[in-house]
Amino acid sequence: MKSIRELYRIGHGPSSSHTMGPRRAAEIFRRCNPTAEKFRVVLYSSLAATGKGHLTDVAIREALSPLPVEFLWCPDQQLPLHPNGMEWFALGKGDEILSRWVVYSSGGGTLRAEGEPIEESPDIYPLTTLQEIMKECIRYGKTFWEYVIEIEGNELWEYLREVNRVMHQAIQRGIDTEGVLPGGLGLPRRAWNFYRKISLSGGYLVKEGYMPAYALAVAEENAAGGLVVTAPTCGSSGVLPAVIKHIEDTIPTTEPQVLRAIATAGLIGNLVKENASISGAEVGCQGEIGTACAMAAAAAAQLMGGSVRQIEYAAEMGLEHHLGLTCDPVNGLVQIPCIERNVFAATRALDCATFACYSDGNHRVSFDEVVHVMKQTGHDLPSLYRETAVGGLATAYRVPPKKLESSTPQ
């Protein structure tokens, strides 16, 4: 299992698998082919079906500019290893093929390749299940975050500090910005509106306080291509920041305590990524928003003073109660139902943490077992419910795509 730096990636939305991953693949392929005159990329399955809505072509063109790039979209064909497959060709004069590369964007900005390895960090965690890690923590009196730092070293704190900074900045930008989200759905930003109404009500319309506005703020920033942290993906990036900011609002909390909670959340997300998937194209939205809920629930339980057993319980519930959740984005955009799902997952994460901390942490189904079930459930889902925009809500509501500029003053 790799460093949680591979889980928490800082980059521009709207999609870690459809935007950040392909952009990174383009940068790597270009470095490997400095004499190429132009490029051709074939996009397969989910990556082709929702790529335009996720700005896949825009991200690739930007990475390869000023060299020309030709796109071939094959939504009805799938490569062997993952639905988000790409086939790259570097072309010379006369369109002769200089190089070919098959690579997959497997979720959270991570790349998997056929043949040659990709520039990734090595596996550093010797234990790859939460039961094993929890046993070690209980035996030696450690917390989950201490286990993370023991493996990754104190230099991780500086990276987590940057992660925390970007998360908070995304909340603030999202709250400060009004206007219409790009993509043609005509969907207005609502974070500012929610935040203002809660403020006028005295700050606490419900027990969650400003948390719905925070989750909306980050999810809307992501939908607009803003800078976010994959937690574990771009499409689910609003859950963890919203929960952490809400706890900062309501409980005296220091920065070191927040960074420890982010480390714990990263461990939870890493375990899902290692043992199942965080890719909506592979297992549906349960892998994205369900994992985000589990991460946020674990972070919240820790900040509430929960034990390692209670933190594991909170994470288990966060994932369990999202089992079977489909990935069915309208018009292939990370907007409907993605943005609202961040809000409700944040609320559920807080409930899971509260429930777990009320308990003694004992329960029948383990987090690891739910991860296994989630993986199997995702594979059992028909492909039309796995980020192809041809099933579920994507068929119930459709708007012809059109260019729609934001009305926000410049």
N, C-alpha and C positions, 0 to 999 in steps of 0.2 A: 504494500500500500504506500502511495506516494505522499509527499509533503502536502499539508493543507494549503500551501501556496498555490498548488495546482487546482484546488477547489475554488479558492477566493481569487478570482481573476478580475482585474480592474480594466474596464474597457467600455466602449460605446455600444448601446443597444441597437436594435430591439431584441436580438436573439443571440445567445451564446453559441448555440449549435449552428444556426443558419447565417449569422453575421460574423461573430468573432472567430469561429473556427475556420470558415472559408477564407477570411481575410488573412489569418495566420498561415494557412496553407499556401495562399498566393505569394506571401512574402518569402516563405521557405523555398518554393519552387522557382521563384525569380532569382534568388541568390544562387541556386544550384544551376541556373541556366543563363549566365550573364551575356551570352552571345545571341540569345533568341531575338528574332525580329518581331514576333508576335506570339500570342498564346491562344489555345483553345481549351475550354473546359466543358466537360459533359457532366451535368447534374442529374442524379437519379432519385427516384422514389420521393420520399417526403421532402428532401432538399429541393427537388424540382417542383413539387406540387405547391409548396408555400414559399419558395425562395424569393419570388418577386415582392410578395407582401412583407417578407422579412428583410428586404434590401440586400439579399445575397449578391446579386449582380453589381449593385452599387459598391459594396465593400470590396469585391474582387477588382473592379475597375480602378478604384482608388489605390489599391495596393500595387497594381501593375502599371499604372499611369507613368509615362505617356504612351507606353506600348499598347497597341490594339489587342483586344481580346474577343474571341468569338464564343458565344454560348450555345450549347445544345441542351434542351430541356427534355428529360425522359421520365416523367412522373409515373409511368406504368411499368418501368423496369427497375429492378432492385439488384444491387451487387451483393455478394455473399455475406459480408461481415456485419453490415449495419444498414438501416434504411437511408442514412445520410451519406451516400457514397458520391465521390467525385473522381473523375478521370481527367487528368491534366496532360496536355501536350504542349511542348515547346517547339515552335516552328521557326525554321530558318528561311532564307531566300528561296522563293519558289515553293513555299509551303512544305518543304521536306521536314519530316519529323526528327527533331534532335534528341528528344527525351520524352518518356511517358511515365506517369506516376498515378497510381490508384491510392486514394486516401479517404478516410472516413471521419466526419465530424461527429464524435460519439457523445456529445453533451458537455455543457459547461465550458466550452471553448477547447476541449481536449481533442487531439487528433490521434487516429489509429491508422497504420499503413500496412499495405501488403508488401512483403519483401523487406526493404531497407527500413531500419528503425528511425523514428522521429526524434528530434532533439527534445527529450523529456527528462525530467529529474528521475533519479533511480528510486526503486522501492526502498523505504527506510523503516517502515513499521513492521516489527516481527510478528505482532499479533493483529489478526484481521477480523476478529469478531468482538462484539461488545461484551459478551459473556466472559471471554478470556481476559479482556482489558479490565473489566469490573472485578474479577477475581484477584487480579494482581493489585489493583487499587485498594481493595478491602484488606488484602493480606498485609500490605505495607503502609496502610493509612494514608494513601495518596488520593487526590482528587483527579478527575479526568484531565483538567488543564495541566496539572503537574506532570501527568503521564505524557501529554503532548510536548511540553517543554523539555522533559527528560530525553525524548526522542529527537526533537528538532533543534534544541539549543536556545539560549537566550536571545540570539540574533533574530528569532522569529518575532519578538515583541515589536521591533521597529516596523516590520511589515504589517503586523496586525494594527499598529497605530495608524498606518496609512489607510488600511481597509476601513477602520472606524471613521477616519476623517472623510473619506470619499462617501461613505454611507450617510453621514450627517449632512454633508454638503448637498447630496442628492435630495434629501428631505427638504432642505431649505429652498433649493432652486425650484422644486416642484410646488411648494407652497406659494412661492413668490410669483410664479408664472401663470398667466391666464391664456386663453385662446383655444384653437382647435387643433387636435392632434393630426399629424400628416397621415395620408394613406387613402383618403376618399370616403371614409365612413361618416365624416362630419361629426366626430365624437368630441365634445368639449371637455377640456380639463375641469376637474371638480375639486381638486385638493384645496385650492384657495377658498372656494365656497364653503366646503365642509369645515375648514379650520376657522373661518370667520364666524360661522353660525355657532360652533361649539364655544368660541371665545365669548360671544354675546350671551350665551346661556350660563356663563359663569365658569366655563371650562370643563364641566363634567355632565354632558347630556346623559351619558351612560357610564358604567364603571370603567370602560376602556378609554375615557377621556379623549385626547386628541389622536389616539392611535389610528382610527380609520383615515384621518387626513394624512398622517405620515405614510401609511401604506399606499394610499392613492398617489401621493406626491412622488414617491420613488418609481412606482409602476408607470406613471404617466411620463416621467422623465425618461425611463427606458423606452417606452413606446415612441417617444420623440427623438430617439437616438442619442440621448444624453449619457453622461459618464456615470456608470453604476458598478457595483461589485456583484459578481455572480455568487449567489448564496442560496442554492447551489448553481442557479442559472440566471440569465437575464430576465426571463419571463416570470421568475419567482423572486426577484431581487428586492421586493418591497417588504417582505414578511419579517425577516430578522431585524433590519434597521428600525422598523416601526415598533416592534416589541421592545427592543433595547431602549429606544428613545422614550417610550411610554414609562418604562420602569425608572429611567432617569428622572422623569417628571414627578413620579409619585413616591419613590424611595430614595433616601440619601445614597448616592452611588458615586464612587470614584472612577477615574479612568482606568487604573489597574484592574479594578473589579470588572469593568466592561470588557477589557481585553481578554481577561480570563474566560469570561462567558463566550466571547467570540471564538476562542480556542476550543472550548468544549463543543460549541455548535459545529465548528469545522470538523472535529473528530466524528461527530454523528453523520454529517454529510459525506465525509470521506468513506465511512463504512458502507453507506448505501451505494456510493459510486463504485466501490470495490466489489461488492457482493451482489449487486443488482444493476441498476442504471438510473441516471438522472436525466435521461434523454426522453423528451416527450414523443419523439419519433419512434423510439424503441419500446417504451412501456406506458405511454400515455401521460397525462398530466399528474397522475399519482407520483410519478418519479420526480417531477419538478416541484409542484406546489405541496405535495405530500411530504417530500423531503425537507422543503423549506419550513413547513410547519413543525416537523420533528426537531429540526435544528433550533428554531426559535423557542420551542417548548423546553428543550434542554437548557438553553441559555437562560430563559426566564426562571426555571426551577433552581438553577444554580444561584442566580441573583437574589432569589427568595430564601436562600439558605438551605436548599435541599441537599440530601445525601446523594451518594452515587447511585443508590438503588432508586431513589425518587426521581433523579434526573433521567435514568434509563427508562423508568415508567412513563414519564412525561413524553419522552421521545417516541416510545412505543405507541402511545395513544395518538400522538400527532400524525404518525404515518398510518396507523391502523384505520383511522376514521376518514382516510382519503382513498382507501383501496378501491380500485375500479374506476377512478376518475379519468374521464376521457380527455384527449387533447383535440379540440375541434374549433380552431380559431376562425372566426368569420372573416372572409376575404383573405385568409392567410396572414392576417395582421395580429400582432401581439397586443390586442386591445379588448375585443369581446370574445370570450368572457374573462380573459386573462387578468385585466386590471382589477376587477371586482374580486376575483379569487384571491388576490394578495390581501385584500382587506379582511375577508372572512377567514382566511388561514391564519392571519395574525391574531384575530379574536379567538379562534379555536386553540391556538398555541398557548395563549394566556390562560385559557380555561384548563387545558391539559396540565400546565405547570401548577396551577392552584390546586386542582384535584389531586395530583401526585403528592404535593407537599402536605395536604391534609391527611394523606394515607401514610402507612408505614413503609411504602415502596414495594410491598409484596403483591404479586399478581401472577396469573397463570400463563399468559402468552408472552414470550420474551421479544425484545426488539429484534434480535437476529432472526427469529421465526417469522416476524411480520415482514422483514426485508425479503426473505425467501419467498413468502406468499406474494408480495408485491411484484417481484420479478416474474413469477409464474403467471400471475393475473395479467400483467402487461403483455406477455407473449401470447396469452389466450385472447386478448382483445383483437377484433378484426382490424385490419390495417386502416380502414376508413376512420377509425377512432384514435389514430396515432399520428397526429400532426400532418394530415394530408388535406384538410379543409374540404373533404368530400362527404362527411358524415356529421351527425349530431347537430349542434347549433349552427355549424357552417352551412347546412342545407336549409335550416329553418329561417335564416335571415341572411339575405344577400343584397349587396349594394354594388352596382356597376362601378368599378374603380375609376376614379378621376382625380386629377391634380387639384388639391385644395390647399391654398396657402393659409398660414396662420394669420389671425387678425391681431396678434400681439404687437404693440408698438415697438419699433426698433429704437 
